[in-house]
Amino acid sequence: MKKRVLIVDDEPDLLDLVAHHFRAAGYVEDTATSGSEGLHIASRNRPNVVILDLMLPDIQGTEVLRRIRADRDTAAIPVLLLTARGEEVDRVVGFELGADDYVVKPFSPRELVLRVGALLRRVGDPADVPAPPVLEHSGIRLDAGRHAVAVDGRGIDLTPLEFKLLTCFMERPGRVLSRNDLLESVWGDSVYVTDRTVDTHIKRLRSKLDTDLIETVRGVGYRLRE
């Protein structure tokens, strides 16, 4: 089955160019020129990935991303941010809101297609591999086959990267994982991210789980407390 990509950008020429390259690569593409239109299409069509410009005419891309993550129907969709701003602070804000990758304009459309392919491989598709056993620890229940997490019976919405991050901890309770360990296991070698990115996602994961089970081992990394 073809993967569906939603491209949200208010530059018509760029939008047509990027859509053309994804169509040529075998994707089904949806396009939107505003944040509100992008949110409507994301909710209706449930794309496999969203490419989102931060500078939009009606709603800032960061707010669009926040709403995508807040909606149970779209919370797990990988999002790649597209922006002309390359400062680290913009990348950090995007990752804090739950972005999965980041590309700075100007860019090569062909490279963007490759980056999206790498992102989709990284977050994975539960239908492509046998589901591992359900993992449980101190009230946290992780079901990889259903991509579902619950804390004391309460369902929690996690992004694909947050889900993979929690899986790393649940598979190794009590073991200290360095930032490099987590970067390799969750992000892989295809995307450049910093230690700050790991810290940001840990902070978001702790907040969503509403637990102090993921503890910091100062100067080393993190662990799931036994």
Secondary structure by P-SEA (a helix, b strand, c coil): cbbbbbbbcccaaaaaaaaaaaaaaccbbbbbccaaaaaaaaaaccccccccccccccccaaaaaaaaaaccccccbbbbbbcccccaaaaaaaaaacccccccccccaaaaaaaaaaaaaaaccccccccccccccccbbbbccccbbbcccbbbbbcaaaaaaaaaaaacccccccaaaaaaacccccccccaaaaaaaaaaaaaaaccccccccccbbbbccc
